[in-house]
Amino acid sequence: MINALLGKVFGTKNEREIKRLMPNVAAISALEPAMKQLSDDELQAKTAEFRLRIQDRLKNIPDEPDADLERLKELDDERRKATNEVLDKILVEAFAVVREAGRRVLNMRHFDVQLIGGMVLHQGKIAEMKTGEGKTLVATLPVYLNALSGRGVHVVTVNDYLAKRDSEWMGKLYSFLGLTVGVIVHDLDDQQRREAYAADVTYGTNNEFGFDYLRDNMKFDLHDCVQRGHNFGIVDEVDSILIDEARTPLIISGASEESTDKYARVNRIISKLEKGEEIDVAPGEPKQYTKDYVVDEKHRNITVTDEGWEKVEQLLGIGNVADPENWDLKHHVETAVKAHALYHHDVEYVVKDGEVIIVDEFTGRLMPGRRWSDGLHQAVEAKENVKIERENQTLATITFQNYFRMYKKLAGMTGTAETEATEFDKVYRLEVMVIPTNRVLLRLEHPDVVYRTEKEKYFAAADEIQKLNETGQPVLVGTTSIEKSERLSDLLKKKGVKHWVLNAKQHEKEAEIVAQAGRQGTVTIATNMAGRGTDILLGGNPEFMAKQECVKKGVAQRLRAAQGKVQAVVDDSKSTVWYYVGDEYVVPTDQWTEIFNRYKQQTDKEHDEVIAAGGLHIFGTERHEARRIDNQLRGRAGRQGDPGSSRFYLSLEDDLMRIFAKEWISNLLQRLGMEEGVPIESRMISANICLNMTT
């Protein structure tokens, strides 16, 4: 209460920090006319000029190659400090150069709020920018400035697609200004990786950076290492990588010699065990359970009862399960029960080509090559009756938390970080700054609608989607699992509503489907949208449509698969090079312009029609355990001042409601007189649901 009152009088800390950066924004804008007067050569010469200023400042620091380690570290710290002082001094001019280069090369001029975002990232903080505010372009400002030091800058993205797309897209700007660009993708050898890390700017995924570090630590000669230190890192979708993924260790492992027979042996008896429940007892009394095992969904754990262990001993034909020689089997029984009770097909994992592949709970993406530890993956393989792989032994491991703390300066961008501000500060010493939007947010956020059962909810959802579809308003439907997205898809098929389903199974077509989710009358069902990274433009994305036509009709010639080093733009005014679905293509500029302009006219007309229909409507079918994931879904609508709306349809049978909030909501709804098929809509319920969610 007092904090809110003080905030109104003096402005919040965030507002004061933004205000403090405004003189720099004004100074950058004041340089704009002078920058426009420069020729391309003069603008490009600024890079050499800035680098010279850094070298002049470093000349006074002695070079002592034979000094001891402590002295060398002292000298390195001194050089870093001196470099940072110069970078702060040239910030205004360097940002003005990047802004002008962006206008010339990409036809994209940085907005004032993007300059603020760039300064926040340069200070080593997290910039929270709403979806559609151009985070990819914002990163070019601090990346260029910090790359001038020659120590390298890493831009970390959530998937290979974004690493390749952004390195190719923004690489044009860096190459124009004389910087080299590298990209780390899956299939590169050590030499290609070394070249990519030696570049001024290196794009890649968190997994690639982390595993390269682990592999370097397993090498016997320093010259074989591929990385060259951790100077400055900018993490895109920082909440996804530093919070959601933080508990996931990166592990390099080798196969162990243990047999896999025990998993199949234990799996055969699980179906004979009966699921029970916990009995309410007086406070202080020991817990009591019924039947063979009890599942705790809230903490994702299971407990086998004494009665259950007796049955296990009998079924496996062993003595006391607590004897040391049976400890191994005891562990496998508990893991197998967990695999059957808590891990579900098409929710936590999918089976593809006879292999169990984990589905990322936060992004809905498939994670091939990743395996659960402690025999859990083998237990799921036994349950699904596919080939059981041997358990691995760990050779090297690091968590993302520890890896990213090695960077001398770390910054991040996301659309949703404020809810995690405390954790960022505590774990990474990173401050979150909320950057104002370029245009006023017009999105309408309707209160949640709650039904008694999941069946009622899905029928009502399908009816509502059909109504919206008839008005021509595009709808993006968010679901929490593959299974649920397919269930809703079946209902829409029966109603004859044409729609796209985007889940881990359609991973390859992902960017294409998302890019067109804003077209008139389009219905897109998607599992979690976190980190999708593709803008939804109302009326459709003309660039994607033009690329698609060029590839389909053979107008574009495939140049190469995207490699570790981003090639300079083809030095020919008659050709245009772009990245599309994993490959680089070249197309005659005149044909590209004609096709692009044709689609642009079509999408501009459709854009106005979609705005008249109310913009993109976000339709949530369930709340996610992390409130930020819901905010991320909502954030897809109302970008850059466009209209949009969002609403969540919930039921008392949803996982989140059942595990965290069933009793109080059930009692409340009964008092409100809830009937079958009749929903309750209330802002009070929406607020209470948010309180029960994690940030």
ZAFI-376758 format. One record per residue: x, y, z of N, C-alpha, C in turn. Coordinates in steps of 0.05 Angstrom, whole numbers, plus 5000, padded with zeros to 4 digits. Layout:
# ZAFI-376758
XYZXYZXYZ
...
END
This chain:
# ZAFI-376758
501749765000500050005000501850255000
503750265020505550495022507250514997
508250274987509950274963508450384939
505950304937504250394914503850704916
503450804940503051094944505551244937
507951144947510451274941511051264911
510251034898510651004869509151224853
506751284863505051484849506251764852
507451814876508552084881511252124867
513051924871515851964861516351804835
514451634827514951454804516351204814
515950984801517150724809520150734802
521650544814524550534808524950494778
523250324766523450274737523150534721
521050694728520550944714522851134717
524051144741526351324746528751244729
529250974727531450874711531150944681
528650904672528050974643528551264638
527651434657527951724655530851804653
532551654668535351714669536751654642
535551484626536651414600535751594578
533651754583532551924562534452124549
536252254565538252444552539852304531
540652044536542151894516540551854490
537951794494536151754471536052004454
535852234468535752494454538352554439
540652474453543252524440543552344415
542652094416542751914393541152024370
538652124377536852234356538052484344
539552644360540752894350542952834330
544152594331546352524312545152414286
542552354286541352214263541752364236
541252634235541652774210544452754199
546452774218549252764210549952484199
548852274211549352004203548251954175
545852074170544552034144546252154121
547852364128549452504108551952334100
552752144117555151984112554651794089
556751744073556551544052556851264065
556351054051556650784062559450734072
561450824057564250784065564850934091
563851174093564451344117563051214141
560651114137559250984160560650734169
561650574149563050334155565750394169
566950614162569550694174569350754204
566950804213566450864242567350624259
567050374249567850144265570850144271
572450204250575350214254576050444273
574650664271575150904288574550834317
572350694322571650614350573750424361
574650234344576550034354579250174360
579950374345582450524350582350664377
579950774383579650914409580050714432
579050474428579450264450582350194452
583750154429586550074430588250304442
587650554436589150774448588950774478
586550704488586150704517587650474530
587950244515589250004527592350014525
593350204509596250224504597850264531
596550404550597950464575598150224594
596650014588596749774606598949594596
600849524614603249364605602449084596
604048964579603648694570605848524584
605048344602607048184617606547884613
607247774590606547484584607847294604
610047364617611447174635610547204664
608747384669607847424697606347184707
605947164735604546934746601546974741
600046764746597146754740595546984753
596247034778594847244793595247524780
597747574771598347834758596947854731
596947624716595647624690592647684692
591447564713588547614718588047914725
589848014741589748304749589848484724
591748424706592048584681589548554664
588448314662586048264646583748424657
583448424683581248584696581548874690
584048964690584649254685583949324656
584649144637583949184609580949194605
579549004618576648984615575349244625
576349334648575249584660575649824642
578049844631578750064613576950054587
576649804577574949774553572149864558
571049774581568249844588567850154590
569950284601569850584603569650714575
571250604556571150714529568350654516
567350404520564850334508562550514518
562650574544560650764555560751034542
563351124536563651384524562751394495
563151174481562351184452559551074447
558151004469555450884466553551044448
553351304453551451474438552051464408
554651504401555451504373555151224360
555851014375555750744364552750664359
550950734378548150674374547050824350
547951074346547051234323547951104297
550450994297551450854273549750604267
549150444288547550204284544650274274
543550484286540850574277540850634247
542850784238543050864210543550614192
545350434202545950194186543450014184
541850004205539349854205537449964184
537350234183535550364163536350294134
539050304130540050264103540049964094
540849794112541249504105538649344108
537249384130534849224136532249364131
532449624125530049794122528449794148
529949784171528749794197530149994214
528750194223529950404240529150354269
531150354287530650304315528850524327
526650444340524950634354526450734379
525450954391526751054416526650844438
524350704441524250504462526150274458
526850224432528850014426531650104434
532150364432534750474441534950444471
532750484485532750454515533350154521
531949974506532449684510535349614506
536549734485539449684479541249774501
540650004513542350114535542049934560
539649844565539149664588540749404585
540749294561542349044556545349104559
546249334549549149394552549949414581
548049504598548649524627548749254641
548049034626548048774638545548724655
543248804644540648764657538748614639
536448544649534448414632532448614623
531948624597529948814585527448654580
525248724594522648594588521248764568
520948654544519548794522517248614512
515048744508512648584500513048464472
511648244467511748114441511248314418
512848294397512448464374513848734376
515348774398516849034401519549024388
520248804375522848794360525248734377
525148524393527448454410529948384394
529448244371531748164354533348404344
531848614337533248864327534549014350
533349004374534449144398537249034404
537548764401540048634408542448744392
541848834367544048924350545649154362
544249324378545649564390547849484410
547149334432549249254450551249054438
550248884419552048684407554248824392
553549024375555549174359557449314378
556349454398558049614416560049444430
559149214442560949034457562748874440
561948824415563748664396566148824388
566049094391568349264384570749204401
570349084425572549024443574348804432
573248644413574748414401574648174419
573148174441573047944459570747754452
569047824433566847644425564347694441
562047664427559447684440557747444432
556547314452554847084446551847164448
550347104427547447144428546146874430
544746824452543746554458540746544452
539846354435537046324429536046054438
533346014436532245764447532245534428
532645584402532745354383534445424359
535245214344536945244320535745424299
533145394296531745554276532245854281
531845944306532146234312535146314310
536946134318539846204316540546254287
539646074269540346104241538946344228
536346374235534746594224535946864232
536446894258537447154268540247224259
541947014257544747064248544747144219
542947024203542847104175541547374171
539447424186537847674184539447914194
540347894219541948114231544848114222
545747884212548447864202549048064180
546948134164547348324142548248594154
547048664177547648924189550548914200
551248694214553948674225556048664203
555548514182557448494160557848764146
555648914143555849184132557749364148
557649324175559249494192562049374198
562649154183565449044185565848844207
563748734219564048534240563648254227
564948054239564547774229562347644246
560847464234558647324248558947024245
558546884267558646584267556046474279
555346234271552946104283553645814290
552945734314553545464323551045304320
551045104301548744934298549744644302
547844464301548244184311550544034298
550744044271552543854258555243954250
556344144265558944264258561244104271
563544094256565943964268567444174285
569544084298571044264317572144504303
573244464278574444694264572344904257
569944814248567845004242566845154267
566745004289565945124315568045334323
570545264321572745454329572545714313
571945684287571645924270569246094278
567045954285564546094293565046244319
566546124338567046254364569146484360
570846464340572846674335571646924323
569146904313567747134301567147334322
566647584313565947804332563347744346
561347634331558747574342558147274336
557347124357556746844353553846784363
552246674345549446594352549446294357
547646214375547445924380545345874402
544745614406542845554427544245504454
542745524476543945484502545245204504
543945004491545044734492547744714478
547944834454550444824439552744964454
552245194466554245344481555145174505
553145064519553744904544555344654537
554444504517555844254510558644304499
559044524484561744594475563644644498
562544774519564144824543564944554556
563044374558563544114571565643954554
565243954528567143814511569943934513
570144194515572744324518574144234544
572544194564573644114590574543824590
573843674570574643394568577143364550
578043584538580243574519582943584534
585043474522587643454535589443684528
588843824506590544044496588944294493
589944514503588444774501587844854473
589744774454589344854426587044714413
586044494425583744344414581144464423
581144654442578644774452577444944430
574744974431573445134410572545404421
571845424447570945674458573345844466
572846114467575146294474574346484497
573046384517572346544540569446644538
568546754560565746844562565647134570
565647304549565847594553563047714559
561247704539558647834541556647644528
554547584543552447404531549747544533
548247534511545447634511543647394507
541947344526540147114525537347194516
536547084493533747144484531946944498
529447024504527546874520528946784546
530046984560531746934583530346784605
527746824609526246674630526146384624
525846314598525746034590528345894596
530546024589533245904591534345904619
534146134633535346164659533646074683
530946044678529245964700528145684694
526645644672525445384666527545174662
529645234647531645034641533845014662
533845194681536145214700536444954715
534344814721534544564737535444324720
535544364693536244144675539244144671
540743944682543643944677544243844649
546343964638547443854612549343634620
549043404608550643164615551843044590
554542994591555742824570556242564584
555242344571555342084585556341874566
557141654577557941414562556241184571
555940974554554240744562555540584584
553840494603554840324625554440034617
555439854632555339564625552839424635
551139574651548939434664546839324644
545639104652543638974635540939124637
539339104616536739244616534439054623
535038804629532938604635531238684658
532438804679530938864704528639054699
528839234678526739424673524239274663
524639084644522438934633521138754655
522938644672521938464694520138624713
521038864721519439024740516939134726
517139204700514839324686512439124685
513038864684510938664682509138654706
510138734729508538714754506938964761
507639194748506339444755503339444751
502439324730499539314724497939164746
499338994761498038834782497838994808
499139234810498939404834496539584831
495139634854492839804853493340084865
492240284852492640554861490740614884
491740734906490140804929490041104934
489441184958489441464965490141514994
490841755000491641825028489141875044
489141765069486841795087487342035105
485342205108485642435126485942345155
488042435168488442365197488842625213
488642605239488942835257491742945254
492143215257494743335255496743205275
499143145265501143025283501142715280
499042605270498842315267500342225242
501441975242502841885218500941845194
501941895170500241875146499241595142
496841565132495741305126494741285097
495341055084494641025056493040775052
491540765029490040525022491440394998
490840134994491839974971494839964969
495939954943498739894940500640134937
499540344924501240594922499440834920
500641074926499141324926500641524909
499241674893500541874875500042154886
502242314888502142594897502642764872
500542844858500842994833502143274837
501443394860502443664866505543664866
506743474880509643464882510843264863
509243154846510142954826511742734839
510442594857511842384872509842144876
510941914883509241684890510241564916
508441424930509141274955508040994953
509740794955508840514955508240444984
505840334989505040275017506340015026
506139955052507339705063505939465050
503339485046501739275033502839235004
503439464991504439454964507139314962
508939374981511539244981511338944985
509438865002509038575006508238434980
506438574965505538464939507938454920
509638664920511938674902513838434907
514338394933516138174941515137904930
512437874933511137624924511337604893
510737814879510637814849513437774837
515537894851518237864840519637614851
518437494871519637254883522237314897
522237534913524637604928524037614958
526137624974525737645003524937935010
525838025034525238295043526438505024
524638675014525538884994527439085007
527439095034529139295047531939185051
532438925045535138815048537038945027
539538995034541439135016541539014988
541338744985541638624959539138694941
536938784954534538844938534039144934
535939314944535639604942535339694913
536939564895536839644867534039594855
532839354862530139294852528039484864
528439554889526539734903526440004887
528840104880529040354865527540334839
527940104825526740064798523740044800
522739924822519839894825518640174829
519840344846518840614850518940774824
521140754809521340894784519240804764
518740534763516740434744513940524751
513340534777510640634786510440934777
512541084781512541364773512141394743
513441224727513141224698510341174689
508940994704506140924696504141134706
504741244730502641414743502941714736
505441804731505942084728506842174700
507641974683508642044657506841924635
505542104620503442024601504242064572
503541874555504041884527502642134515
504042284498503042524485502642764505
503742734529503742964548506643014555
507842844571510642874578512642774557
511642594540513342474519511742384495
513042334473511742204450513441964442
512241784427513741554417513941594387
516441624377516841674348519041494338
518441344317520341154305521540964326
519840854343520640664364522440784385
522241044390523941174409522241364427
522741364453521341544471522741814471
521242024462522442294460521042474480
522542624497521442794517520243044504
517943134514516743384505517243604527
518443824519519044044538516444154549
516044144575513444224587512944524584
515044684580514644974578514245064549
515444934530515245024502513644844484
513144594493511644404476513444294454
516044334456517844244434518843954441
519443804420520743544424523643594430
524743424447527643454455529143184449
529543124423530942874416533742874428
534642634437537342614448537342664478
535242794489535242844518533842604532
534942514554533842284568533542344598
531442234610531142264639533142084652
533942164676536042014690534841814711
536641684725535841494747534041264738
534341184712532840954703529941024695
529141284697526441354690525841324660
527741394644527341374615527041074607
528640904619528540624614525840514623
524840614645522140514656519940594636
520140834625518140924605518340754580
520840694572521240524548520040244552
520340134576519239874582516139894582
515040104593512140144593511040164565
512440304547511540334519512340104501
513739904512514539664497516239734473
518139914476520039974455522839884465
524839904448527539804455528539964479
529439814500530439944524533439994521
534240254521537040324519538440294546
541040244545542540214570542740474585
542840454611543140694627546040794623
546341064625548941184619550341264645
553041284643554541394666555541664658
555341854677556042134672559142174670
559942304648562842374644563342664650
561442834644561743124649558943244652
558643434670556043564673556243844683
554344014675554144284685551244374682
550344544700547544654698547744914683
545545004671545545254657546045484677
545145444701545545644722548545704725
550145484728553045514731554445614706
553445514683554745594658554445894653
551945994655551546284649552746474670
553246364694554546544714557446584707
558546444688561346484680561846724663
559646834651559947064634560747314650
562647464641563547704655561147904655
559647914634557248084633555047924619
552647914632550447764621548047944620
546547924598544048074595541947894583
539447984584537347804573534947964563
533347834545530947964534528647764536
526247854542523947684542521447854543
519147734538516647884540515447854568
516547664584515447614611517647544631
518647744645520747694665520047804692
518248004692517748154717516847964740
515247754732514247574753516547414766
518947404752521247254762523447434772
522847694775525047884781526647804806
525347704827526747634852528747414847
527847204832529646984826532047064809
531547234789533747324772535847474789
534847634808536647794825538247614844
536747424856538047244876540047054864
539446934841541146724829543246844811
542447034794544347134773545247424778
544247554799544747844803543948004779
541747944767540748084743538248244751
538348494743536048674749534148674725
531548674730529548674708528548964704
528649054679527549314672525349284652
523049394657520749374639520949614619
521149554594521449754573518649834563
518150094562515450174552514950084523
512450044516511749964489511850204470
512350154445512550364425509850494420
507750324421505050434418503350324441
501150454447499450374470498250094465
498349924486497249654484494149664485
492849554464489949564462488649304467
490149104477488948834480486848824503
484548704498482548674518482948404532
483248404559483648154573481048084588
479447894578476947824590477347644614
475547644634475847464657475447164648
476546984665476446704659473546604661
472946394645470346264646470845984657
469345904678469845644691467445464688
467945214678465845014676466244794696
464244624700464444414720466344194710
465944104685467543874675469143954650
471143794645472843844622471243814596
469443614596467843564572466143804565
464843924585463144164581464944394570
467244414581469044634573469844604544
470644364535471444334508469244374488
466844284495464444324477463944624474
464044764497463545054497465745204481
468245104485470445234471470145204441
469444954432469044904403466845084392
464645124407462445294398463345584395
464945674415465845954415467846004391
469545804387471545834365470045844338
467945674335466445674311465145954306
463946074327462746334325464746544316
467046544330469146744323470146704294
470346454286471346394259469346494238
466846484244464746584225464946884221
466047034241466247324239468847404224
470547194218473047254204475347324223
474847334249476947404268478947164271
481547214268483446994272483546914301
483846654306483846544334486346374338
487846434360490046264368489346124394
489145864393488245704416490745584429
491045624455493345514470492445284487
493845054484493244814501495844744516
495544574537497944514553499244244546
498044094528499243844519498343764491
499943584479499343484452496543344452
496143184473493643024475491243214475
491443434490489143624491488743774465
490943834452490743984427489343804406
489943554406488743364387485743314394
485143324420482343284428480543514418
481543754421480043994412479943994381
482043904369482143894339479943704329
479543474342477443284334474743414335
474243574356471643704359471243914336
473344064330473044264309472644134281
473943894277473643754252470643674248
469443584270466643504269464843734262
465643974270464044224265464744344238
466744224225467444324198469044584199
470444634222472044884224474944814215
475844944193478544894183480545014202
482544864209484544974229487244834225
489244954237491944844238492544744267
493944514269494744424296497844454297
498844594316501744634319502544524346
503744284346504844174371507544044365
508643914384511343804380511543614356
509243504348509343324325509643464298
508843724297509043884272511444074274
513444004288515744184294516844324269
517144164247518444274223516844504211
514144494212512544694198511944934217
513044924241512345104262512345404254
514545504245514845784239512845874218
512445694198510645754176507745784186
506945604203504145614214503745854231
505645914249505446144267505346404251
506946424230507146674214504446744202
502846534196500246584183497846574202
498446564229496246534248494546794250
495447014238493947264240492247314215
492147114197490547154172487547134179
485947254162483047274166481846984168
480246944189478846684192480646444199
483146494205485046274211484646184240
484545924244484445814272487045644275
488645704295491145564300491045454328
491345194331491445064358494445014363
495345114386498245084392498644984420
500544794424501444744451503244984458
504244994482505545234493507145394473
506645654474507845834454510545964463
511445894487513946014496516145974477
517546184470519946164454519546094425
517146144415516646074386518146274368
518346524377520146714363519246814336
516846754327515946854301513647044305
513847274292511747474296509147394282
506847444295504247394283503347664273
503347704246502447954234499547934226
497948124234495148114226494948134196
493347954184493047954155495047764142
496947654157498947474146501647594143
503647424140506447514138507347494108
507447714094508047704065510747584058
512747624076515447524071515447224070
514047094090513946804091512446694066
510246834059508646734036510246754010
511846974007513447003983515646793982
516946744005519046544006517946263999
515646204010514345944004513845913974
512846123961512246103932514846073916
516946223924519546213910520645923911
520545803934521645533937519945323922
517245343925515445153912515645163882
515845413871515945433841518745413830
520745383848523445353838524745613829
523545843836524746103829527246153845
527246053871529546083889531345833886
533945883884535845663882537145623910
537245363918538445303944541445353943
542445523961545345573961546845363977
545845324002547245134020545545104045
546144894061545044884088546445094104
544945214123546245424140548645314154
550945444150553545334161554345504186
556645424198557545554222558245854218
559345914194560146184189558046314171
556946534179554946664162556346804139
555646724114557046824090556147124086
557947274075557247554069555147544048
553547754047551347774027552547743999
551147593981552147563954552647843942
555147883932555848153923554748213895
552148233894550848263868548148393872
547848633861545348783866542948643853
543448433835541348303822540348053837
541547993859540847753875540047813903
538247663914537447693942537747423956
539047423979539447173994537847174019
536446954025534946934050534946644061
534246624086534246364100531346264101
530946004095528345884096528545584103
527245514125527045234135529745084133
531845194146534345064149536345104126
535545244105537345284082537445574074
539745644060539845914049539245894019
537646084009536846093981537646353968
538046343942538646593927536446613905
535446863902533246903882533847173868
533247193842533647443828531947663841
533247893847531948113862529348203849
529348233823526948343810524548153814
525047883812522947683815521947683845
523947703863523247703892521547943898
522348183888520848433893517948403883
517648293859515048273847513248083863
514347853871512747663887512047773914
514147893927513648003954511548223954
511748413934509848633933506948533928
506748323912504148203906502848113932
504447963948503347863974502948093994
504648303992504448534011501748674007
501048713981498448843975496148673987
496348413984494248233993494048244024
496348234038496348234067495548504079
496248724065495448984075492449014075
491148914053488248934051486948754073
488148514076487048324097487548434125
489748584129490448694155488248884164
487249054146485049234154482449084161
481948864146479548704151479648564178
482148464185482448324210482248524233
483248764230483048974251480049044255
478549054233475649114236474248894251
475248644248474048414262474848394291
476748564300477548564328480448474333
481948414312484748324315484848034323
487247944331487647664339486347614366
484847384368483747304394485247074405
486147104430487646884443485646724460
485646464456483746294469485146084486
485446124512486845934529484945724539
485745464536483945244545484645134572
486745244584487645154611489745334621
489845374647492045544658494445364661
496845484656499345344661500245394689
501745204700502745224727504445484731
505845564710507445814711505746034697
505146244713503446464702504746594678
507446594677508846714656508246594629
507746324628507146184603504446284592
502546334611499946444602500346734592
501946884605502547164596503847164568
505546964564506846934538504846874516
502846704522500746644503499146894497
498247034518496747284515498247484498
500847494503502547704490502747674459
501747454448501747424419499747614406
497747704421495747884410496348174418
495448364402495748644409498548744406
500048644386502848734382502849004367
504749174374505149434361502549594358
500949604380498549774379496249654364
496449404355494149274341492049204362
489449194353487449094372487748794376
486548694398486748404403485248344429
484748084435483348014459484247744469
483647684494484447414505482447324526
482047064527480246954548481146664553
480946574579481546304586478946154593
478645914581476445734588477545514607
476445494630477445304650475345104659
476144894673474144714685475344614711
473544514729474444414755476244164752
476144034728477743794724480443844712
481044104706483744174696485844094717
488244024707490343934725490944144746
491244394738491944604757489844644779
487244644770485044684789484844444808
485144194796484843954811487043934833
489443994825491743964844491944184864
491444434855492044664873489644794885
487344794871485244974880482444864880
482144594878479544484874477544554896
478444514921476444534943475244814946
476945024947475845284951474145384927
475045304903473545394879470845234878
470944974884468544804884466444914903
467344984927465545084948464345354938
466045524927465245784918463145764896
463645584877461845554854459145424863
459245244883456745134892455045344906
456445524921454945744934453745934913
455145964889454146134868451945994852
451445734859449345584846449945494818
452245354814453145274788451545034778
450745044753449344824741450944704717
450244454709451644324688451444484662
453744524648453744664623453544974625
453145074650452945364653455545464666
457045634653459545724664459245954684
461345994700461446224718463746394707
463146654705465146844695465547054717
468047074728468447254750471347334752
471847594755474547704758475847614784
474047574805475047484831476247204828
474947024812475946754808478646764793
478746934772481246964757483547054775
482947244793485047344811485947124830
484046964840484746754859486346534845
485646474820487146264805490046354802
490446614795493146724792494746694818
493446724841494846704867495846414871
494346224860495145944864497145844844
497846024825499945944805502646034814
504645894804507345994810507946224792
509846394799510546614781512046514757
END
